[in-house]
Structure formats: structure tokens, C-alpha cells
Amino acid sequence: MQFEHPELLYALFLLIIPILVHLFKLRRFQKQDFTNVKFLKRVVQQTRKSSQLKKFLVLFSRLFLLGFLIIAFAKPYFPAESGGSTKNLIIYLDNSYSMQLKNQDDELLQIARNQLLENLDVTSEYSLVTNDAFYTKKSGNELKGILQEIKYTSKQLDLKSVLLKTQQLHEIDSSNLLLISDFQKIFVSQKEIDVPYKNISSIKLTPESTRNLKIDSLYLVNSKAGILDIEVLLSGNIKRDGLIISMYDGSQLLSRKTIDAKNTNYSTIFSIPSQTIPNGKVVIDDEGLKYDNIVYFSISEQTPINVLAISDEDSNFLQRLYTKPEFNLIISEANKIEYTDFQQASLIVLNEVSELSAANLNNIKQRSNKGSSVLFIPNSKKSNELIRFSEKFQLGFRPEWSEGEKLIATINFDHPLLDNVFQKKIQNFEYPRVDGYFSNISGNSILNFQNNDPFLISKSNTYIFTAPLNQQTSNFQNSPLIVPILYQIGLQSLPPAQLYYQTSELEEISIPAKIEQDHVLHLTGVNLDFIPQQQRFADRVSISVGSENLDAGNYEIKSQDNIISNLSFNEPRKESELEYLDPEIFLVKNHESIAEYFSEVKAGNESSSLWKWFIIFAIIFLAIEMLLLKLLK
């Protein structure tokens, strides 16, 4: 038993006063002489005995009366059996996209929101953690307003992150944490977790159905002959006949088809006329999760890539590869280069140059530092220019000429230059040959000889062949490998904008644009206009996007209200896995619903108040005292 006002119990010491009054006889008996002494002695003896009994009974009744009154004013109670509390409660509310699934025609997040709104106590204080926000010490009314504004997010906290956030609020022993989620497997990384909270509960929200189809990704597989072929990859946990897939540019329907999904992974290709598509999107009509039913994409007008070839040998193979409209090739002799050609070049090719001036070599290095790619093809058996190039670019090798025929036999398919170039890893092909090469060269190899010495290496944005490509020294110009290798080097010198980017990843995006010195690029969308981090180059601007809270959708890159390019962003598809775990796996108590949790905590917190009973006992002993005084003689 505990007391709300235990300090009042000191008044019990006052009970000594009636005891002292009764123990000391303040009124003495007077002797009276009578004739019949024997009879009177017996009467006096009986009177004294009854009087003493009456005094003691009255004394005890008064002591109990006063004692019960004092205890009643101290408000005794039995404490609640439950350790939980809704005061200073910390609530984790999962607002990831998997909470879009429904139970009884309502989305899981909406069910959680409604039940919280019904059960929050306006007199209590709460803290709320979501996947993308953190609200501390809010009143019930304030939290109700916050709950109305919560939106879905692609971010997903795991249990460890939630605990780290909430431990900052209170002492661990006094904290109460309520986890509200559908508890996908990505929420916890290991089977058993030592939860540091003594009072932690969970509410698992379960959808009626987990049937779902999603658009995984889009790929531009062909853009030749005036036709764009865009492949759509889909997956899901159900098979579906008559699935409708539509492609739009804004509100304009570009194409629509109906397919029968006979398995859980399938694809289809849209072939549309080549054109710019600033506000593209692909949509399916699935009743599962909403966010993965749409993928935004954009195709901007491609700017030709400027290629400067400095050559002292035949450059016909470069002219055949770097053609319009993808490339704008300028071929110049080493002593006749225009400075403006340097400033505009995204790729500089040094094709077997016999001698390059120090000024031109400095210009090439400056362009490389500003992001342009450089391809070095050495001159036959002359190492002087390759040594000067190595020293200028701090490549750290001293080449030596090795005579003898060597076959180019190994392709590094994992190199970023060859990403998505080959459909499969080719092992047996017609090996190109060289009659000699420069050894003692190291770097990130792309092509190797049979003895594992490199034929083509890369270091940052610099590419180096270790052997000349002229037809007297090598037959590499006649090999099928030359096309994807040199073509990819050209394309990656100014990477074209992707169809779309991920909202949750930091993306470095190259925008082909020439803007004035005092101008900056803006990223604009619906109710959005901000300046991303950017770096200016002569022929492009590199922007960093992704750390901001971007919604999925189509955006514009603007400079002074002029649209420079279009970008699209989509949410990652991790939330579409729909694999769940049992909250008991990390040793917490699970409740059926939010209403049940608050009801249970409220019932457990209702202490058994006893003051009324003590008032009743005081009244009873008051009545006993009155009866004793009235009836007992």
C-alpha cells in the first residue's frame, strides 16, 4: 500500500493525546458515608468496573476514528500492477511504402493513424519517430496534428536505428517504447536482439493480402533507325493474365499493351519513334502496393560529344567510329591545334603523336583536371612521349618496348567501361594481335595479353593503350573489339542522362550545358525549386542530387527560366519484397491493436484507491463511540 500524501501520516503522533487524557484521571471520586456500608461498597465497586470498561472502549473507538481519518486524508492506494504508461510514451510509426497494403479497405498506415488519433491522451506527452522524421515531447493535441501530415517514404529504419534515436530522449529504465509496423524482415538484421528497454511493446499490422506486382526497372535497349526500344522489367508474387501496361509522356498516351504474365519475372518492350520525352512514365494496373505501379523516366535531346583527335598517323578508324549525331570529331595535327578545340573537347585522343609541345601537354592536363577524358595511343617503339605523358599525369611507370607477337586474349568484363556492353562473357573469340608493346605499365586493366600484361588500362578518366593501333603493328583495327571499346570511351567522356535515378542515392549527374559565369542550375518540380550542389566545366555542369528529400517524379533543370534538361527520379523497390517476421523474434510483447494496447495500459495504471474505505471505517467507529456513550452506563 502506498500514499499520495504520506506527510500527513505524521499526524498519527497526535493520537497520544487522547491516550494521555484517558490515562490520567482528571476527575477523582469523592467518598460519601452511608448507613448501610456493606451494600454501598458493592455498588461502588461495580460502578468503578463498568466505568473503566466504558472509558477503554471509548478510547479505542476514538483512536480508530482519528487514525482512519488521518490515513484517509493521506489517500492510500495499491499501486498499478502494469509497468507501462502512456505518459512520455515514445511511438515508432512505420510509414514506409509497404504500409500501403490494405486491411478491411483501409491502408495499414491509415489504420494506425486513426487508432492513434482515437486513443491519444491530450494531457500526456509523447515522442514520435517515423522513418523520415523525429518529433520529441509533443502534447496529445500537437501529435494529432503531426499524424495528419505524415506521408509515405522510401526510407526504412531498422530496429537498431530506432533504438538509437529513442535512447536520446529518456533514461532507459523510465522509457516506454511502442513499435507500430508491419515488421518486414529488413527491420531487424539478426534473429535475437537484446532490446535495452524494460517497457517495450509492438503492434504488428497485417494486410489481408500480400499479392503484388511491381515495375522493377526500365532500359533503353535500342535507339537506332529513328526508333526507341525501351524494355520494361516486371516482377511479383502472383501470375496475372490481361495485365495492362501503359506508357505516357505527361498526359499523352504513347503506347499501351496487354500481356499475360505466366511467371513471376517477365519483361516487355515498347518501340516508339525517337523523340524527346520530358515527362515519361510507365504505369500498370495492379491492386497491391501503389508506389511500385509507376516508373518515371525522361529522354532529353542528346548533345553531340566533342572529340579532339591529335594525330600524326592515319585516323580513318576514328572517323568511322566517332560519327554524328552522337559525336562531333575534330582531327588536328600536333602543331596546329586551336585553343578553343581544347576548351570544348570532352574526349582528347592522342593518336601516335611523335612530339607534343609542353604547352599542348599542359592544356590536355588542364582539360583532364576539369573532367575531360584522355585516350593515349603510343607511337611505334618510341617511348619518349609516353614517358612525358606518364610524368605529366603522374601515372608512375617507366615503359620499355617488348618485341614479339602477342595475342589480346583477356577481357575484364567487370570494368565500368564495359558495363552492360556484352550480353554474355565471351571466352573464345578471334584474338587480335600486336607485334610488340610497351611493358612495365600498370593500371586498371581492361584488355590483357596472354601473359597478363595489359594492352589497355585506365586510371581515373585517362585511358592508355600499350601498343600502337596502326595496321603495320597490330590488327586491332580489324577486330570487333575496337568498336565497343572506343565507342564506350567516347560515350563515358560525357555520359548521357539516364532514363531515371534513385531518390535515396547520391547521384552525380552530368548536364551538357554551357551557362554564363554568374548563372546556376535549378532543379524544379511541382512545388519545388532548389539549387543542387554543382561544378561547372567548359561543356557541361556536374550536379549532385539525392541527399535532398525528393519525391518520385519528373523534374526540370533550368537556368534563368530556360529548360536545359529533364531528370526523373523513382523510389527504390526494397519495400516490395513483402517478407515479414514475428515481433517475438526480438523478445517484445505484441498487442493485437493500438486500441488494445492503450486500453491495457490504462487499466494497468488505474491504482486501487482506498481512502473511501478508511472514511467508512472512521464513520463506523464514530457511531460506535456514540453508542458507547449513550447506552453503556
KEKERO-537499 format. One line per field, with one value per residue (C-alpha): x, y, z; residue in one letter; residue number from 0. Coordinates in nm, 3 decimals. Example, Ala and Ser with C-alpha at 12.3 -4.5 7.8 and 13.67 -1.06 7.14 Angstrom:
2
xx <- (1.230_1.367)
yy <- (-0.450_-0.106)
zz <- (0.780_0.714)
rest <- (A_S)
nr <- (0_1)
***
This chain:
633
xx <- (0.000_0.124_0.009_-0.039_0.027_0.246_0.350_0.002_0.082_0.287_-0.050_-0.079_0.153_-0.138_-0.318_-0.110_-0.322_-0.648_-0.436_-0.287_-0.628_-0.767_-0.468_-0.460_-0.772_-0.864_-1.172_-1.142_-1.414_-1.538_-1.603_-1.958_-2.065_-2.384_-2.555_-2.551_-2.180_-2.168_-2.429_-2.277_-1.929_-2.060_-2.236_-1.928_-1.710_-1.943_-1.971_-1.597_-1.550_-1.815_-1.682_-1.330_-1.453_-1.653_-1.351_-1.128_-1.390_-1.441_-1.064_-1.015_-1.307_-1.171_-0.821_-0.953_-1.174_-0.890_-0.644_-0.872_-0.942_-0.570_-0.498_-0.794_-0.657_-0.318_-0.504_-0.379_-0.383_-0.249_-0.009_-0.085_0.030_0.143_0.475_0.360_0.250_0.117_0.296_0.621_0.545_0.777_0.594_0.766_0.525_0.637_0.547_0.735_0.566_0.480_0.220_0.014_-0.131_-0.487_-0.682_-1.061_-1.044_-0.807_-0.433_-0.224_-0.080_-0.427_-0.548_-0.256_-0.319_-0.690_-0.638_-0.369_-0.597_-0.871_-0.651_-0.400_-0.447_-0.443_-0.294_0.000_0.331_0.455_0.753_0.711_0.969_0.897_1.130_1.199_1.123_1.165_0.926_1.010_0.792_0.469_0.132_-0.152_-0.312_0.018_0.083_-0.262_-0.184_0.151_-0.012_-0.245_0.056_0.261_0.330_0.487_0.863_1.112_1.338_1.326_1.475_1.579_1.525_1.878_1.833_1.500_1.654_1.949_1.715_1.482_1.758_1.837_1.504_1.485_1.660_1.630_1.458_1.183_1.121_0.823_0.852_0.569_0.661_0.386_0.481_0.414_0.763_0.927_1.242_1.463_1.351_1.581_1.921_1.964_1.737_1.788_1.840_1.897_1.644_1.763_1.413_1.236_0.899_0.879_0.573_0.487_0.178_0.206_-0.027_-0.106_-0.250_-0.532_-0.340_0.026_-0.040_0.165_0.315_0.582_0.777_1.139_1.321_1.337_1.620_1.684_1.792_1.797_1.787_1.876_1.689_1.454_1.311_1.344_1.317_1.250_1.244_1.019_1.113_0.839_0.820_0.582_0.447_0.143_0.069_-0.159_-0.342_-0.451_-0.206_-0.232_0.093_0.077_0.348_0.281_0.456_0.276_-0.093_-0.026_-0.053_0.246_0.172_-0.032_-0.026_-0.183_0.033_-0.021_0.224_0.280_0.558_0.675_0.953_0.885_0.955_0.812_0.949_0.788_0.901_0.824_0.952_1.275_1.185_1.247_1.021_1.048_0.770_0.763_0.606_0.514_0.207_0.048_-0.295_-0.208_-0.416_-0.123_0.125_0.069_0.415_0.571_0.297_0.464_0.814_0.900_1.159_1.277_1.468_1.631_1.775_2.126_2.406_2.693_3.010_3.309_3.610_3.950_4.192_4.559_4.721_5.038_4.915_4.612_4.294_4.034_3.935_3.849_3.640_3.446_3.376_3.309_3.029_2.737_2.490_2.646_2.989_3.145_3.502_3.782_4.117_4.423_4.798_5.005_5.132_4.801_4.561_4.322_4.288_3.908_3.918_4.082_3.822_3.527_3.661_3.505_3.746_4.103_4.269_4.648_4.697_5.064_5.188_5.563_5.618_5.381_5.472_5.483_5.206_4.972_5.053_4.963_4.634_4.550_4.627_4.405_4.116_4.166_4.153_3.821_3.669_3.752_3.868_4.207_4.297_4.668_4.777_5.161_5.387_5.566_5.869_5.916_5.878_5.970_5.615_5.469_5.723_5.644_5.272_5.321_5.517_5.269_4.971_5.165_5.098_5.417_5.557_5.867_5.770_6.003_5.943_5.897_5.938_5.744_5.391_5.133_4.763_4.498_4.319_4.151_3.861_3.787_3.406_3.377_3.543_3.299_3.385_3.227_2.922_2.614_2.819_2.830_2.524_2.745_3.110_3.285_3.574_3.653_3.690_3.932_4.220_4.369_4.747_5.028_5.390_5.524_5.412_5.532_5.576_5.623_5.286_5.033_4.677_4.319_4.339_4.057_4.224_4.522_4.766_4.803_5.087_4.855_5.044_4.793_4.700_4.453_4.448_4.260_4.344_4.060_3.949_4.270_4.297_4.627_4.699_5.036_5.080_5.020_4.698_4.834_4.789_5.163_5.196_4.852_4.532_4.323_4.153_4.000_3.885_3.523_3.654_3.762_3.405_3.264_3.593_3.646_3.273_3.231_3.534_3.365_3.024_3.157_3.355_3.016_2.771_2.417_2.145_1.995_1.628_1.587_1.776_1.707_1.571_1.764_2.109_2.351_2.382_2.649_2.469_2.646_2.432_2.558_2.514_2.716_2.596_2.725_2.962_2.709_2.428_2.344_2.126_1.796_1.615_1.243_0.931_0.581_0.613_0.992_1.271_1.620_1.984_2.172_2.543_2.716_3.054_3.100_3.307_3.360_3.098_2.887_2.780_2.804_2.532_2.493_2.136_1.989_2.069_1.757_1.411_1.298_0.966_0.937_0.850_0.977_1.187_1.338_1.689_1.662_1.895_1.733_1.390_1.531_1.482_1.825_1.739_1.489_1.553_1.337_1.356_1.198_1.178_1.386_1.183_1.306_0.965_0.805_0.967_0.681_0.863_0.760_0.893_0.737_0.796_0.854_1.182_1.333_1.160_0.893_0.527_0.296_-0.060_-0.344_-0.425_-0.337_-0.671_-0.598_-0.255_-0.386_-0.677_-0.447_-0.202_-0.486_-0.634_-0.295_-0.232_-0.562_-0.449_-0.685_-0.779_-0.855_-0.938_-1.313_-1.288_-1.099_-1.367_-1.628_-1.430_-1.398_-1.776_-1.831_-1.609_-1.776_-2.111_-1.961_-1.837_-2.178_-2.345_-2.096_-2.155_-2.530_-2.600_-2.317_-2.361)
yy <- (0.000_0.347_0.702_1.007_1.237_1.036_1.351_1.359_1.034_1.235_1.339_0.987_1.103_1.320_1.002_1.009_1.300_1.101_0.824_1.069_1.214_0.871_0.752_1.047_1.076_1.436_1.377_1.188_1.001_1.166_0.950_0.958_0.797_0.587_0.384_0.051_0.035_-0.322_-0.265_0.065_-0.087_-0.345_-0.080_0.146_-0.149_-0.239_0.124_0.164_-0.153_-0.055_0.298_0.176_-0.062_0.217_0.450_0.197_0.120_0.489_0.538_0.267_0.388_0.744_0.622_0.421_0.713_0.962_0.710_0.619_0.988_1.071_0.774_0.867_1.220_1.067_0.889_0.531_0.313_-0.010_0.070_-0.046_-0.393_-0.288_-0.113_0.052_0.408_0.641_0.935_1.022_0.737_0.701_0.580_0.442_0.459_0.282_0.499_0.301_0.210_-0.144_0.015_0.093_-0.258_-0.278_-0.445_-0.409_-0.148_0.081_0.112_-0.004_0.342_0.494_0.229_0.312_0.685_0.658_0.442_0.674_0.974_0.797_0.687_0.967_1.145_1.522_1.561_1.330_1.397_1.186_1.149_1.019_0.852_0.783_0.666_1.021_1.242_1.271_1.464_1.497_1.581_1.677_1.707_1.484_1.765_1.856_1.494_1.457_1.743_1.585_1.247_1.406_1.526_1.202_1.075_0.762_0.748_0.516_0.536_0.243_0.242_-0.086_-0.171_-0.074_0.273_0.321_0.230_0.461_0.750_0.689_0.636_1.005_1.102_0.948_0.730_0.373_0.248_0.512_0.489_0.319_0.238_0.129_-0.013_0.007_-0.162_-0.448_-0.573_-0.667_-0.876_-0.580_-0.424_-0.649_-0.774_-1.067_-1.323_-1.221_-0.867_-0.760_-0.477_-0.220_-0.112_-0.269_-0.146_-0.213_-0.328_-0.387_-0.383_-0.579_-0.458_-0.738_-0.685_-0.904_-0.985_-0.959_-1.014_-0.758_-0.684_-0.419_-0.245_-0.319_-0.106_0.040_0.010_0.180_-0.119_0.040_0.392_0.342_0.399_0.653_0.402_0.385_0.039_0.062_-0.264_-0.282_-0.540_-0.656_-0.900_-1.005_-1.289_-1.364_-1.464_-1.236_-1.257_-0.943_-0.706_-0.360_-0.161_0.197_0.446_0.820_1.148_1.367_1.308_1.193_0.818_0.693_0.319_0.057_-0.319_-0.612_-0.908_-1.240_-1.287_-1.661_-1.638_-1.400_-1.237_-1.108_-0.821_-0.642_-0.390_-0.066_0.052_0.419_0.684_0.853_1.175_1.370_1.255_1.508_1.367_0.995_0.732_0.364_0.250_-0.088_-0.156_-0.362_-0.359_-0.424_-0.155_0.173_0.324_0.045_0.059_0.355_0.438_0.790_0.846_1.118_1.130_1.462_1.576_1.432_1.686_1.570_1.478_1.685_1.467_1.620_1.378_1.488_1.256_1.207_0.882_0.759_0.845_0.688_0.436_0.727_0.892_0.569_0.533_0.888_0.986_1.224_1.274_1.116_1.272_1.584_1.483_1.731_1.592_1.811_1.780_1.830_2.175_2.309_2.279_2.564_2.658_2.663_2.299_2.210_2.403_2.231_1.875_1.611_1.347_1.409_1.131_1.132_0.900_0.806_1.162_1.178_1.503_1.717_2.065_2.136_2.397_2.147_1.886_2.139_2.216_1.846_1.810_2.109_1.961_1.629_1.804_1.959_1.620_1.552_1.202_1.142_0.844_0.786_0.564_0.541_0.587_0.277_0.185_0.544_0.573_0.943_1.080_0.802_0.880_1.253_1.172_0.942_1.207_1.484_1.275_1.125_0.770_0.640_0.397_0.378_0.188_-0.043_-0.176_-0.555_-0.709_-1.014_-1.110_-1.117_-1.206_-0.996_-1.278_-1.144_-0.902_-0.753_-0.766_-0.615_-0.289_0.009_0.087_-0.242_-0.229_-0.353_-0.377_-0.755_-0.975_-1.262_-1.316_-1.426_-1.665_-1.788_-1.517_-1.428_-1.287_-0.961_-0.949_-0.697_-0.729_-0.551_-0.346_-0.134_-0.332_-0.210_-0.034_-0.079_0.034_-0.086_-0.327_-0.354_-0.578_-0.808_-1.017_-1.390_-1.329_-1.096_-0.780_-0.504_-0.390_-0.123_0.032_0.311_0.547_0.777_0.941_0.851_0.551_0.417_0.157_-0.014_-0.075_0.131_0.064_0.120_-0.174_-0.231_-0.310_-0.453_-0.585_-0.443_-0.201_-0.504_-0.665_-0.645_-0.531_-0.189_-0.067_-0.119_-0.017_0.317_0.387_0.342_0.562_0.832_0.790_0.791_1.110_1.283_1.032_1.081_1.130_0.803_0.728_0.786_0.799_0.673_0.916_0.751_0.756_1.041_1.080_1.267_1.380_1.543_1.807_1.906_2.280_2.598_2.862_3.204_3.253_3.420_3.171_2.849_2.550_2.498_2.168_2.238_2.030_2.053_2.290_2.252_2.482_2.448_2.481_2.150_2.129_2.176_2.200_2.390_2.261_2.412_2.199_2.070_2.111_1.826_1.834_1.624_1.518_1.265_1.385_1.603_1.463_1.427_1.266_1.028_1.220_1.420_1.733_2.010_2.154_2.529_2.823_3.167_3.011_2.825_2.449_2.288_1.922_1.686_1.438_1.168_1.002_0.685_0.520_0.205_-0.118_-0.272_-0.230_-0.452_-0.771_-0.827_-1.075_-1.045_-1.150_-1.221_-0.940_-1.207_-1.283_-0.986_-1.059_-0.792_-0.814_-0.788_-0.649_-0.711_-0.345_0.007_0.038_-0.279_-0.151_0.181_0.009_-0.241_0.026_0.242_-0.047_-0.139_0.218_0.251_0.219_0.084_0.387_0.306_0.644_0.590_0.269_0.447_0.718_0.445_0.283_0.624_0.674_0.325_0.395_0.735_0.554_0.300_0.583_0.749_0.419_0.358_0.700_0.667_0.307_0.196_0.322)
zz <- (0.000_-0.087_-0.008_-0.225_0.076_0.311_0.501_0.665_0.844_1.094_1.241_1.384_1.661_1.782_1.888_2.205_2.329_2.390_2.542_2.793_2.869_2.949_3.147_3.385_3.590_3.574_3.791_4.123_4.311_4.639_4.941_5.083_5.408_5.415_5.684_5.502_5.433_5.303_5.035_4.923_4.892_4.648_4.436_4.422_4.316_4.030_3.915_3.905_3.692_3.436_3.418_3.343_3.070_2.911_2.916_2.742_2.476_2.407_2.399_2.134_1.924_1.926_1.841_1.544_1.438_1.436_1.288_0.997_0.929_0.915_0.686_0.463_0.415_0.320_0.034_0.047_-0.264_-0.405_-0.700_-1.055_-1.149_-1.501_-1.554_-1.879_-1.913_-2.179_-2.019_-2.202_-2.442_-2.743_-3.055_-3.365_-3.659_-3.976_-4.275_-4.540_-4.867_-4.758_-4.527_-4.839_-4.832_-4.705_-4.428_-4.444_-4.723_-4.528_-4.576_-4.282_-4.221_-4.218_-3.970_-3.739_-3.778_-3.697_-3.389_-3.254_-3.304_-3.107_-2.815_-2.757_-2.425_-2.465_-2.114_-2.182_-2.355_-2.646_-2.877_-3.231_-3.455_-3.823_-4.097_-4.208_-3.906_-3.529_-3.301_-2.932_-2.633_-2.805_-2.635_-2.743_-2.945_-3.114_-3.206_-3.356_-3.595_-3.686_-3.755_-4.009_-4.213_-4.221_-4.573_-4.715_-4.761_-4.927_-4.622_-4.380_-4.031_-3.876_-3.511_-3.414_-3.565_-3.387_-3.052_-3.106_-3.180_-2.885_-2.630_-2.662_-2.508_-2.162_-1.914_-2.038_-1.722_-1.746_-2.120_-2.280_-2.648_-2.876_-3.219_-3.483_-3.811_-4.048_-3.948_-4.274_-4.249_-4.329_-3.996_-3.797_-3.908_-3.670_-3.510_-3.149_-3.028_-2.670_-2.652_-2.394_-2.293_-1.999_-2.126_-2.498_-2.688_-3.051_-3.266_-3.588_-3.862_-4.103_-4.454_-4.576_-4.893_-4.997_-5.370_-5.559_-5.899_-5.949_-6.223_-6.143_-6.397_-6.748_-7.001_-7.332_-7.540_-7.886_-8.024_-8.390_-8.717_-8.561_-8.313_-7.935_-7.781_-7.408_-7.213_-6.904_-6.640_-6.403_-6.114_-5.840_-5.631_-5.848_-6.205_-6.395_-6.727_-6.906_-6.732_-6.889_-6.925_-7.048_-7.145_-7.126_-7.189_-6.940_-7.016_-7.373_-7.424_-7.624_-7.621_-7.441_-7.441_-7.260_-7.161_-6.986_-6.700_-6.684_-6.425_-6.157_-6.363_-6.712_-6.947_-7.246_-7.497_-7.613_-7.955_-8.011_-8.256_-8.147_-7.971_-7.657_-7.371_-7.087_-6.865_-6.936_-6.714_-6.738_-6.542_-6.459_-6.311_-6.002_-5.682_-5.446_-5.347_-5.527_-5.536_-5.746_-6.013_-6.183_-6.305_-6.419_-6.694_-6.927_-7.253_-7.335_-7.663_-7.688_-7.727_-7.955_-7.768_-7.883_-7.964_-8.039_-8.210_-8.221_-8.471_-8.672_-8.827_-9.022_-8.825_-9.053_-8.789_-8.553_-8.825_-8.875_-8.502_-8.382_-8.618_-8.596_-8.437_-8.125_-8.173_-8.318_-8.422_-8.490_-8.617_-8.587_-8.621_-8.308_-8.412_-8.546_-8.251_-8.179_-7.812_-7.839_-7.953_-7.623_-7.424_-7.592_-7.606_-7.383_-7.520_-7.634_-7.836_-7.875_-8.172_-8.214_-8.171_-8.232_-8.045_-7.840_-7.716_-7.345_-7.388_-7.554_-7.294_-7.022_-7.199_-7.213_-6.843_-6.758_-6.957_-6.779_-6.441_-6.547_-6.628_-6.993_-7.083_-7.246_-7.467_-7.537_-7.827_-7.830_-8.128_-8.259_-8.049_-7.927_-7.555_-7.512_-7.550_-7.335_-7.061_-7.079_-7.068_-6.768_-6.579_-6.657_-6.547_-6.253_-6.368_-6.212_-6.470_-6.697_-7.013_-7.203_-7.555_-7.581_-7.923_-8.041_-8.134_-7.854_-7.861_-7.683_-7.505_-7.187_-7.141_-6.798_-6.816_-6.467_-6.568_-6.557_-6.920_-7.030_-6.805_-6.999_-7.322_-7.365_-7.322_-7.205_-7.117_-7.435_-7.379_-7.728_-7.993_-8.269_-8.071_-8.206_-8.217_-8.183_-8.297_-7.992_-7.692_-7.402_-7.079_-6.718_-6.736_-6.460_-6.406_-6.402_-6.695_-6.950_-7.210_-7.141_-7.342_-7.286_-7.040_-6.839_-6.937_-7.011_-7.361_-7.243_-6.895_-6.724_-6.442_-6.346_-6.674_-6.862_-7.097_-7.234_-7.500_-7.454_-7.825_-8.141_-8.333_-8.684_-8.918_-8.953_-8.581_-8.492_-8.647_-8.362_-8.605_-8.779_-8.455_-8.340_-8.000_-8.125_-8.175_-7.821_-7.658_-7.832_-7.855_-7.479_-7.409_-7.616_-7.455_-7.099_-7.160_-7.144_-7.001_-7.131_-6.877_-6.756_-6.802_-6.427_-6.096_-5.744_-5.484_-5.199_-5.359_-5.408_-5.783_-5.978_-6.294_-6.588_-6.763_-7.114_-7.085_-7.124_-6.881_-6.801_-6.512_-6.279_-6.353_-6.169_-6.250_-6.066_-6.014_-6.036_-5.997_-5.853_-5.555_-5.566_-5.677_-5.532_-5.635_-5.618_-5.549_-5.885_-6.054_-6.377_-6.673_-7.017_-7.191_-6.904_-6.542_-6.294_-6.026_-5.711_-5.638_-5.397_-5.047_-5.059_-4.987_-5.348_-5.433_-5.724_-6.040_-6.336_-6.287_-6.498_-6.494_-6.554_-6.597_-6.591_-6.662_-6.963_-6.957_-7.005_-6.943_-6.780_-6.498_-6.344_-6.003_-5.868_-5.527_-5.463_-5.466_-5.136_-4.973_-5.237_-5.109_-4.859_-4.638_-4.275_-3.935_-3.597_-3.342_-3.076_-3.253_-3.072_-2.740_-2.710_-2.616_-2.914_-2.897_-3.137_-3.193_-3.084_-2.904_-2.709_-2.607_-2.474_-2.302_-2.132_-2.021_-1.891_-1.696_-1.556_-1.448_-1.257_-0.894_-0.627_-0.418_-0.052_0.110_0.081_0.279_0.557_0.570_0.606_0.890_1.062_1.044_1.184_1.486_1.534_1.554_1.795_2.020_2.021_2.109_2.388_2.537_2.512_2.605_2.827_3.183)
rest <- (M_Q_F_E_H_P_E_L_L_Y_A_L_F_L_L_I_I_P_I_L_V_H_L_F_K_L_R_R_F_Q_K_Q_D_F_T_N_V_K_F_L_K_R_V_V_Q_Q_T_R_K_S_S_Q_L_K_K_F_L_V_L_F_S_R_L_F_L_L_G_F_L_I_I_A_F_A_K_P_Y_F_P_A_E_S_G_G_S_T_K_N_L_I_I_Y_L_D_N_S_Y_S_M_Q_L_K_N_Q_D_D_E_L_L_Q_I_A_R_N_Q_L_L_E_N_L_D_V_T_S_E_Y_S_L_V_T_N_D_A_F_Y_T_K_K_S_G_N_E_L_K_G_I_L_Q_E_I_K_Y_T_S_K_Q_L_D_L_K_S_V_L_L_K_T_Q_Q_L_H_E_I_D_S_S_N_L_L_L_I_S_D_F_Q_K_I_F_V_S_Q_K_E_I_D_V_P_Y_K_N_I_S_S_I_K_L_T_P_E_S_T_R_N_L_K_I_D_S_L_Y_L_V_N_S_K_A_G_I_L_D_I_E_V_L_L_S_G_N_I_K_R_D_G_L_I_I_S_M_Y_D_G_S_Q_L_L_S_R_K_T_I_D_A_K_N_T_N_Y_S_T_I_F_S_I_P_S_Q_T_I_P_N_G_K_V_V_I_D_D_E_G_L_K_Y_D_N_I_V_Y_F_S_I_S_E_Q_T_P_I_N_V_L_A_I_S_D_E_D_S_N_F_L_Q_R_L_Y_T_K_P_E_F_N_L_I_I_S_E_A_N_K_I_E_Y_T_D_F_Q_Q_A_S_L_I_V_L_N_E_V_S_E_L_S_A_A_N_L_N_N_I_K_Q_R_S_N_K_G_S_S_V_L_F_I_P_N_S_K_K_S_N_E_L_I_R_F_S_E_K_F_Q_L_G_F_R_P_E_W_S_E_G_E_K_L_I_A_T_I_N_F_D_H_P_L_L_D_N_V_F_Q_K_K_I_Q_N_F_E_Y_P_R_V_D_G_Y_F_S_N_I_S_G_N_S_I_L_N_F_Q_N_N_D_P_F_L_I_S_K_S_N_T_Y_I_F_T_A_P_L_N_Q_Q_T_S_N_F_Q_N_S_P_L_I_V_P_I_L_Y_Q_I_G_L_Q_S_L_P_P_A_Q_L_Y_Y_Q_T_S_E_L_E_E_I_S_I_P_A_K_I_E_Q_D_H_V_L_H_L_T_G_V_N_L_D_F_I_P_Q_Q_Q_R_F_A_D_R_V_S_I_S_V_G_S_E_N_L_D_A_G_N_Y_E_I_K_S_Q_D_N_I_I_S_N_L_S_F_N_E_P_R_K_E_S_E_L_E_Y_L_D_P_E_I_F_L_V_K_N_H_E_S_I_A_E_Y_F_S_E_V_K_A_G_N_E_S_S_S_L_W_K_W_F_I_I_F_A_I_I_F_L_A_I_E_M_L_L_L_K_L_L_K)
nr <- (0_1_2_3_4_5_6_7_8_9_10_11_12_13_14_15_16_17_18_19_20_21_22_23_24_25_26_27_28_29_30_31_32_33_34_35_36_37_38_39_40_41_42_43_44_45_46_47_48_49_50_51_52_53_54_55_56_57_58_59_60_61_62_63_64_65_66_67_68_69_70_71_72_73_74_75_76_77_78_79_80_81_82_83_84_85_86_87_88_89_90_91_92_93_94_95_96_97_98_99_100_101_102_103_104_105_106_107_108_109_110_111_112_113_114_115_116_117_118_119_120_121_122_123_124_125_126_127_128_129_130_131_132_133_134_135_136_137_138_139_140_141_142_143_144_145_146_147_148_149_150_151_152_153_154_155_156_157_158_159_160_161_162_163_164_165_166_167_168_169_170_171_172_173_174_175_176_177_178_179_180_181_182_183_184_185_186_187_188_189_190_191_192_193_194_195_196_197_198_199_200_201_202_203_204_205_206_207_208_209_210_211_212_213_214_215_216_217_218_219_220_221_222_223_224_225_226_227_228_229_230_231_232_233_234_235_236_237_238_239_240_241_242_243_244_245_246_247_248_249_250_251_252_253_254_255_256_257_258_259_260_261_262_263_264_265_266_267_268_269_270_271_272_273_274_275_276_277_278_279_280_281_282_283_284_285_286_287_288_289_290_291_292_293_294_295_296_297_298_299_300_301_302_303_304_305_306_307_308_309_310_311_312_313_314_315_316_317_318_319_320_321_322_323_324_325_326_327_328_329_330_331_332_333_334_335_336_337_338_339_340_341_342_343_344_345_346_347_348_349_350_351_352_353_354_355_356_357_358_359_360_361_362_363_364_365_366_367_368_369_370_371_372_373_374_375_376_377_378_379_380_381_382_383_384_385_386_387_388_389_390_391_392_393_394_395_396_397_398_399_400_401_402_403_404_405_406_407_408_409_410_411_412_413_414_415_416_417_418_419_420_421_422_423_424_425_426_427_428_429_430_431_432_433_434_435_436_437_438_439_440_441_442_443_444_445_446_447_448_449_450_451_452_453_454_455_456_457_458_459_460_461_462_463_464_465_466_467_468_469_470_471_472_473_474_475_476_477_478_479_480_481_482_483_484_485_486_487_488_489_490_491_492_493_494_495_496_497_498_499_500_501_502_503_504_505_506_507_508_509_510_511_512_513_514_515_516_517_518_519_520_521_522_523_524_525_526_527_528_529_530_531_532_533_534_535_536_537_538_539_540_541_542_543_544_545_546_547_548_549_550_551_552_553_554_555_556_557_558_559_560_561_562_563_564_565_566_567_568_569_570_571_572_573_574_575_576_577_578_579_580_581_582_583_584_585_586_587_588_589_590_591_592_593_594_595_596_597_598_599_600_601_602_603_604_605_606_607_608_609_610_611_612_613_614_615_616_617_618_619_620_621_622_623_624_625_626_627_628_629_630_631_632)
***
